[in-house]
Each structure stands twice: as structure tokens, then as C-alpha cells.
């Protein structure tokens, strides 16, 4: 768990946006059969996207 938190703290915003996009595309593909899992993946995608945007703007304005 510690390695995962260190990854999110040290990763660039672009990598986080790409991971978010990949999870979002995966969620759309499995949406027909597994709606609950797809909703969870879309929630994770949204949270990761917002985290990456905040990290990006913090990097610009500091």
C-alpha cells in the first residue's frame, strides 16, 4: 500500500491523466455486462482525473 501511495505522490499529472483515461475506456467496454463494476471504475476515473488536474495546476502556480 505504501508503494502505491508513493506512486501517486511522485507521478506526473500526464501519467495520471493517461491512467485515468485508460480506466475510463475499460469502464465503457464492460458497462453492458457489469454495470456495478463499471460505475465503480468511472468513480475511480473521476477521482484520479480531478487529482491529476489539481496536481497539474499546483505545479504551474508554484
C-alpha positions in Angstrom: 0.0 0.0 0.0 2.9 2.3 0.7 4.3 1.8 -2.7 1.0 2.7 -4.3 0.7 6.0 -2.3 4.3 6.9 -3.2 3.5 6.3 -6.9 0.5 8.7 -6.8 2.5 11.3 -5.0 5.5 11.2 -7.3 3.8 10.5 -10.7 3.5 13.3 -13.2 0.0 14.7 -13.9 0.2 13.5 -17.5 0.7 9.9 -16.4 -2.2 10.1 -14.0 -4.4 11.5 -16.8 -3.4 8.7 -19.1 -4.2 6.1 -16.4 -7.5 7.8 -15.8 -8.3 7.7 -19.5 -7.4 4.0 -19.8 -9.6 3.1 -16.8 -12.4 5.2 -18.3 -12.2 3.4 -21.6 -12.2 0.0 -19.8 -15.3 1.0 -17.8 -17.1 1.8 -21.1 -16.3 -1.5 -22.6 -17.6 -3.5 -19.6 -20.6 -1.3 -19.0 -23.2 -3.6 -20.7 -22.5 -6.7 -18.6 -21.2 -5.4 -15.3 -22.9 -2.1 -14.6 -21.8 -2.0 -10.9 -18.2 -2.6 -11.7 -18.3 0.0 -14.5 -19.8 2.6 -12.1 -17.0 1.9 -9.6 -14.4 2.3 -12.4 -16.0 5.5 -13.5 -15.9 6.9 -10.0 -12.2 6.0 -9.7 -11.6 7.6 -13.1 -13.2 10.8 -12.0 -11.3 11.0 -8.7 -8.0 10.3 -10.5 -8.8 12.9 -13.1 -9.5 15.6 -10.5 -6.4 14.6 -8.5 -4.3 15.0 -11.7 -5.8 18.3 -12.6 -5.2 19.7 -9.0 -1.6 18.4 -9.2 -1.1 20.0 -12.6 -2.3 23.4 -11.5 -0.3 23.2 -8.3 2.8 22.5 -10.4 2.0 25.5 -12.7 1.3 28.1 -9.9 4.1 27.2 -7.5 
